[in-house]
Amino acid sequence: MRRGKLLGVAFAGVGATAAALTAGAVVNRRIGAARRQGEPGAKELGGLRSDPVVVTADDGVELHAEVDEVGPYTTGPDPDDANATLVFVHGFALNLDCWHFQRQYLRGKRRLVFYDQRSHGRSERSAKENATIEQLGTDLRTVLDRLVPRGPVVLVGHSMGGMAVLAMAEQHPDMFGDRVVGVAMISTTAGGMRPHRVLSRLIPDWVGGTIGPRLVAGLARAPRLVDTARRGSNLGFAVTDTFAFGGDVPSAYVEFVDTMLAGTSFEVLAEFFPNFEALDKFSVLQAFERIPAHVICGTEDVLTSVGHSRKMASRLPHARLVECRGAGHMVILESKDKVNDTLWQLVTEAESATS
């Protein structure tokens, strides 16, 4: 490697580190007082619950699920019922609690299904070889077979959850337009991710694509040390604020997300990490052409930028693209009202198309 390139890489790394530390310092000053004072409502986030249901995946992993019923039925919706069941698929390092505001808004209006993806939340740990997007798609199909055996379905996927929806669409395209009557893809992508760009856009792809996976793999050799550093620290709190949100949000939101992230071990993060750069499912989007599809993203999302959503929407001529100005990756919290309104519009549109 030429000396100039080496210096460029070094300066890019220093720049990324400096930016992270600066952001952390600024956020630490803002959150320090808020954390000491506490904020009303912090404990309520993620507090909505239904009786747990166990869904056993094809490899034996037990997935934790919860169903918010509307009617008195216990075996699934009436096959003649035109109302859809909404199935929510959460993102990387989160759990079903992240849908708090959507659950609160839609509860009682429609039947709602939530579950923790394998190795996340209250679900069982997956074998390393099954920590793949393809397996998440298979898991989603299993959840539908077990908890929504009949009736129309609207799928709502956030981040890695949207990737799971795409994986299921690749595996079972016939279900879209038949069982699945609507899809919401939130803060996600069908491919083209460059995870190292989260740290610095100055790091060239030919460097980041090599160093990023190696760095994560190296840290995974000492997961307990990494987890100890992440959990309960102001630095971890600051990083969550910087990368999850686009603007100022209540510190309760940041702490809520930080708790979910800290509850996901670094070993799990490292196992799923290689999936993101390898993802390429833009061709799968054609499965959504026959159904209403809404693509939602914050304009300040630094993890799956708005460009990803715009690219997906451009492949779907009838899709509705909803950009939430100023919001970050956790748009489901930061722009909850706009997201909720969009989901309700999707539900009514999907049900009208099938009636």
C-alpha positions as semicolon CSV with decimal commas, in nm:
position;residue;x (nm);y (nm);z (nm)
1;M;0,000;0,000;0,000
2;R;0,137;0,343;-0,088
3;R;0,234;0,576;0,195
4;G;-0,028;0,833;0,090
5;K;-0,307;0,579;0,117
6;L;-0,183;0,465;0,455
7;L;-0,184;0,822;0,583
8;G;-0,531;0,874;0,442
9;V;-0,664;0,570;0,624
10;A;-0,496;0,679;0,945
11;F;-0,641;1,030;0,928
12;A;-0,985;0,888;0,848
13;G;-0,965;0,667;1,154
14;V;-0,853;0,955;1,374
15;G;-1,132;1,171;1,235
16;A;-1,394;0,907;1,309
17;T;-1,264;0,861;1,663
18;A;-1,256;1,236;1,727
19;A;-1,608;1,277;1,594
20;A;-1,738;1,000;1,816
21;L;-1,567;1,141;2,126
22;T;-1,690;1,493;2,053
23;A;-2,047;1,372;2,007
24;G;-2,019;1,170;2,325
25;A;-1,896;1,470;2,523
26;V;-2,177;1,693;2,400
27;V;-2,445;1,435;2,471
28;N;-2,297;1,348;2,809
29;R;-2,335;1,710;2,915
30;R;-2,697;1,709;2,802
31;I;-2,799;1,379;2,958
32;G;-2,611;1,401;3,285
33;A;-2,864;1,623;3,459
34;A;-3,163;1,455;3,293
35;R;-3,047;1,115;3,410
36;R;-3,009;1,234;3,768
37;Q;-3,344;1,409;3,772
38;G;-3,534;1,133;3,596
39;E;-3,828;1,192;3,364
40;P;-4,194;1,091;3,389
41;G;-4,287;0,812;3,153
42;A;-3,945;0,647;3,130
43;K;-4,063;0,335;3,312
44;E;-4,380;0,315;3,106
45;L;-4,196;0,266;2,777
46;G;-4,205;-0,102;2,686
47;G;-4,458;-0,169;2,960
48;L;-4,739;-0,295;2,735
49;R;-4,778;-0,669;2,772
50;S;-4,991;-0,967;2,671
51;D;-4,965;-1,329;2,781
52;P;-4,645;-1,481;2,637
53;V;-4,671;-1,735;2,358
54;V;-4,386;-1,967;2,258
55;V;-4,326;-2,023;1,887
56;T;-4,076;-2,298;1,812
57;A;-3,861;-2,232;1,506
58;D;-3,764;-2,505;1,261
59;D;-3,427;-2,556;1,434
60;G;-3,584;-2,579;1,781
61;V;-3,513;-2,222;1,898
62;E;-3,804;-2,095;2,108
63;L;-3,924;-1,749;2,010
64;H;-4,105;-1,528;2,260
65;A;-4,423;-1,378;2,116
66;E;-4,720;-1,175;2,237
67;V;-5,061;-1,126;2,075
68;D;-5,297;-0,836;2,141
69;E;-5,641;-0,972;2,056
70;V;-5,938;-0,762;1,951
71;G;-6,217;-1,017;1,981
72;P;-6,276;-1,314;2,209
73;Y;-6,131;-1,569;1,966
74;T;-5,824;-1,765;2,071
75;T;-5,736;-1,964;1,760
76;G;-5,682;-1,679;1,516
77;P;-5,903;-1,447;1,317
78;D;-6,221;-1,558;1,149
79;P;-6,133;-1,660;0,792
80;D;-6,418;-1,439;0,669
81;D;-6,298;-1,138;0,865
82;A;-6,170;-0,869;0,626
83;N;-5,969;-0,703;0,903
84;A;-5,597;-0,770;0,884
85;T;-5,365;-0,893;1,158
86;L;-5,053;-0,676;1,191
87;V;-4,727;-0,860;1,253
88;F;-4,437;-0,648;1,380
89;V;-4,074;-0,752;1,317
90;H;-3,816;-0,555;1,516
91;G;-3,462;-0,455;1,426
92;F;-3,104;-0,544;1,513
93;A;-3,019;-0,544;1,885
94;L;-3,374;-0,443;1,983
95;N;-3,678;-0,642;2,097
96;L;-4,056;-0,627;2,062
97;D;-4,076;-0,348;2,321
98;C;-3,944;-0,103;2,061
99;W;-4,294;-0,093;1,907
100;H;-4,437;0,069;2,223
101;F;-4,603;0,368;2,057
102;Q;-4,736;0,168;1,762
103;R;-4,877;-0,093;2,001
104;Q;-5,035;0,178;2,212
105;Y;-5,193;0,346;1,908
106;L;-5,324;0,032;1,734
107;R;-5,426;-0,172;2,037
108;G;-5,795;-0,254;2,019
109;K;-5,821;-0,146;1,656
110;R;-5,672;-0,459;1,501
111;R;-5,519;-0,789;1,607
112;L;-5,147;-0,734;1,672
113;V;-4,864;-0,988;1,681
114;F;-4,520;-0,909;1,823
115;Y;-4,220;-1,137;1,873
116;D;-3,855;-1,120;1,971
117;Q;-3,624;-1,232;1,695
118;R;-3,387;-1,520;1,773
119;S;-3,108;-1,427;2,015
120;H;-3,291;-1,103;2,097
121;G;-3,509;-1,004;2,391
122;R;-3,676;-1,298;2,559
123;S;-3,624;-1,543;2,273
124;E;-3,371;-1,824;2,295
125;R;-3,017;-1,794;2,167
126;S;-2,955;-1,917;1,815
127;A;-2,669;-2,132;1,696
128;K;-2,412;-1,914;1,523
129;E;-2,468;-2,077;1,184
130;N;-2,837;-1,980;1,198
131;A;-2,775;-1,614;1,277
132;T;-2,867;-1,517;0,921
133;I;-3,124;-1,299;0,746
134;E;-3,250;-1,607;0,561
135;Q;-3,322;-1,781;0,892
136;L;-3,506;-1,472;1,015
137;G;-3,729;-1,498;0,708
138;T;-3,799;-1,862;0,789
139;D;-3,877;-1,764;1,149
140;L;-4,127;-1,504;1,029
141;R;-4,309;-1,766;0,822
142;T;-4,317;-1,993;1,129
143;V;-4,468;-1,712;1,338
144;L;-4,738;-1,661;1,075
145;D;-4,818;-2,033;1,058
146;R;-4,844;-2,054;1,436
147;L;-5,013;-1,725;1,527
148;V;-5,192;-1,610;1,211
149;P;-5,305;-1,933;1,044
150;R;-5,586;-1,760;0,856
151;G;-5,692;-1,418;0,734
152;P;-5,507;-1,123;0,577
153;V;-5,176;-1,004;0,718
154;V;-4,993;-0,670;0,714
155;L;-4,619;-0,700;0,784
156;V;-4,433;-0,417;0,957
157;G;-4,055;-0,444;0,960
158;H;-3,803;-0,204;1,114
159;S;-3,434;-0,216;1,018
160;M;-3,325;-0,584;1,032
161;G;-3,695;-0,669;1,064
162;G;-3,751;-0,529;0,715
163;M;-3,471;-0,753;0,592
164;A;-3,649;-1,050;0,748
165;V;-3,964;-0,953;0,556
166;L;-3,760;-0,947;0,234
167;A;-3,611;-1,287;0,314
168;M;-3,956;-1,437;0,360
169;A;-4,070;-1,272;0,035
170;E;-3,777;-1,435;-0,142
171;Q;-3,864;-1,773;0,007
172;H;-4,242;-1,748;-0,037
173;P;-4,330;-1,486;-0,302
174;D;-4,671;-1,652;-0,353
175;M;-4,781;-1,533;-0,008
176;F;-4,764;-1,166;-0,112
177;G;-5,097;-1,069;-0,260
178;D;-5,257;-1,378;-0,110
179;R;-5,199;-1,390;0,268
180;V;-4,984;-1,078;0,297
181;V;-5,192;-0,782;0,183
182;G;-4,970;-0,491;0,290
183;V;-4,610;-0,417;0,388
184;A;-4,440;-0,134;0,579
185;M;-4,064;-0,111;0,544
186;I;-3,926;0,123;0,810
187;S;-3,566;0,247;0,836
188;T;-3,438;-0,048;0,640
189;T;-3,276;-0,146;0,312
190;A;-3,268;-0,422;0,053
191;G;-2,892;-0,402;0,013
192;G;-2,592;-0,181;-0,047
193;M;-2,511;-0,126;0,319
194;R;-2,160;-0,013;0,415
195;P;-2,157;-0,046;0,796
196;H;-1,817;0,120;0,831
197;R;-1,962;0,445;0,695
198;V;-2,151;0,484;1,020
199;L;-1,818;0,569;1,182
200;S;-1,687;0,789;0,906
201;R;-1,779;0,861;0,546
202;L;-1,407;0,934;0,493
203;I;-1,313;0,566;0,525
204;P;-1,299;0,420;0,173
205;D;-1,503;0,107;0,105
206;W;-1,199;-0,101;0,015
207;V;-1,062;-0,036;0,363
208;G;-1,381;-0,036;0,568
209;G;-1,509;-0,356;0,411
210;T;-1,201;-0,536;0,540
211;I;-1,133;-0,363;0,871
212;G;-1,494;-0,345;0,996
213;P;-1,563;-0,721;1,008
214;R;-1,216;-0,790;1,149
215;L;-1,264;-0,533;1,425
216;V;-1,602;-0,679;1,523
217;A;-1,462;-1,034;1,515
218;G;-1,170;-0,927;1,732
219;L;-1,394;-0,762;1,990
220;A;-1,615;-1,071;1,991
221;R;-1,324;-1,266;2,142
222;A;-1,378;-1,071;2,465
223;P;-1,756;-1,021;2,469
224;R;-1,790;-0,985;2,846
225;L;-1,536;-0,704;2,854
226;V;-1,717;-0,524;2,572
227;D;-2,058;-0,574;2,732
228;T;-1,932;-0,443;3,065
229;A;-1,808;-0,128;2,893
230;R;-2,137;-0,082;2,705
231;R;-2,385;-0,134;2,986
232;G;-2,479;0,146;3,220
233;S;-2,216;0,391;3,095
234;N;-2,267;0,749;2,987
235;L;-2,056;0,675;2,679
236;G;-2,293;0,397;2,572
237;F;-2,586;0,628;2,639
238;A;-2,424;0,899;2,427
239;V;-2,354;0,664;2,138
240;T;-2,717;0,549;2,143
241;D;-2,838;0,908;2,129
242;T;-2,603;0,993;1,844
243;F;-2,679;0,697;1,621
244;A;-3,046;0,625;1,704
245;F;-3,196;0,974;1,688
246;G;-3,173;1,266;1,449
247;G;-3,262;1,548;1,687
248;D;-3,336;1,624;2,050
249;V;-3,565;1,365;2,209
250;P;-3,667;1,302;2,570
251;S;-3,383;1,132;2,757
252;A;-3,636;0,861;2,847
253;Y;-3,637;0,758;2,479
254;V;-3,259;0,734;2,473
255;E;-3,247;0,532;2,793
256;F;-3,522;0,303;2,661
257;V;-3,326;0,223;2,345
258;D;-2,997;0,203;2,532
259;T;-3,146;-0,059;2,767
260;M;-3,255;-0,274;2,472
261;L;-2,916;-0,243;2,305
262;A;-2,729;-0,324;2,626
263;G;-2,952;-0,628;2,674
264;T;-2,824;-0,778;2,349
265;S;-2,484;-0,938;2,403
266;F;-2,194;-0,837;2,183
267;E;-2,158;-1,199;2,074
268;V;-2,503;-1,175;1,915
269;L;-2,415;-0,845;1,749
270;A;-2,099;-0,998;1,605
271;E;-2,284;-1,304;1,474
272;F;-2,540;-1,101;1,280
273;F;-2,302;-0,824;1,168
274;P;-2,170;-0,996;0,849
275;N;-2,526;-1,018;0,713
276;F;-2,558;-0,647;0,649
277;E;-2,280;-0,587;0,400
278;A;-2,367;-0,909;0,215
279;L;-2,738;-0,825;0,182
280;D;-2,863;-0,793;-0,177
281;K;-3,239;-0,838;-0,214
282;F;-3,351;-0,553;-0,439
283;S;-3,483;-0,804;-0,690
284;V;-3,711;-0,943;-0,419
285;L;-3,903;-0,615;-0,400
286;Q;-4,108;-0,723;-0,700
287;A;-4,304;-0,947;-0,462
288;F;-4,456;-0,626;-0,319
289;E;-4,584;-0,495;-0,652
290;R;-4,933;-0,641;-0,605
291;I;-4,994;-0,499;-0,258
292;P;-4,984;-0,159;-0,084
293;A;-4,628;-0,093;0,032
294;H;-4,525;0,203;0,246
295;V;-4,157;0,291;0,286
296;I;-4,079;0,506;0,592
297;C;-3,749;0,663;0,696
298;G;-3,604;0,954;0,890
299;T;-3,404;1,203;0,684
300;E;-3,124;1,202;0,945
301;D;-3,089;0,824;0,971
302;V;-2,715;0,746;0,983
303;L;-2,757;0,367;0,991
304;T;-2,988;0,305;0,694
305;S;-2,992;0,644;0,527
306;V;-3,294;0,788;0,353
307;G;-3,123;0,708;0,024
308;H;-3,190;0,339;0,087
309;S;-3,561;0,405;0,131
310;R;-3,574;0,622;-0,179
311;K;-3,405;0,349;-0,381
312;M;-3,651;0,084;-0,259
313;A;-3,949;0,310;-0,331
314;S;-3,818;0,379;-0,682
315;R;-3,833;0,005;-0,750
316;L;-4,199;0,000;-0,646
317;P;-4,399;0,232;-0,871
318;H;-4,707;0,220;-0,647
319;A;-4,525;0,246;-0,314
320;R;-4,575;0,540;-0,080
321;L;-4,250;0,697;0,042
322;V;-4,281;0,877;0,377
323;E;-3,982;1,083;0,487
324;C;-3,982;1,203;0,847
325;R;-3,791;1,529;0,849
326;G;-3,509;1,542;1,104
327;A;-3,567;1,193;1,248
328;G;-3,303;0,925;1,289
329;H;-3,302;0,546;1,279
330;M;-3,549;0,507;1,566
331;V;-3,814;0,695;1,371
332;I;-4,078;0,470;1,531
333;L;-4,012;0,664;1,854
334;E;-3,893;1,000;1,730
335;S;-4,173;1,051;1,473
336;K;-4,425;0,819;1,631
337;D;-4,735;1,016;1,528
338;K;-4,639;1,028;1,162
339;V;-4,542;0,660;1,163
340;N;-4,867;0,562;1,336
341;D;-5,080;0,762;1,092
342;T;-4,895;0,605;0,800
343;L;-4,946;0,253;0,934
344;W;-5,317;0,314;0,981
345;Q;-5,343;0,443;0,624
346;L;-5,164;0,130;0,508
347;V;-5,406;-0,094;0,697
348;T;-5,716;0,075;0,559
349;E;-5,572;0,076;0,206
350;A;-5,479;-0,292;0,226
351;E;-5,817;-0,395;0,365
352;S;-6,004;-0,191;0,102
353;A;-5,805;-0,363;-0,173
354;T;-5,909;-0,707;-0,045
355;S;-6,276;-0,633;0,024
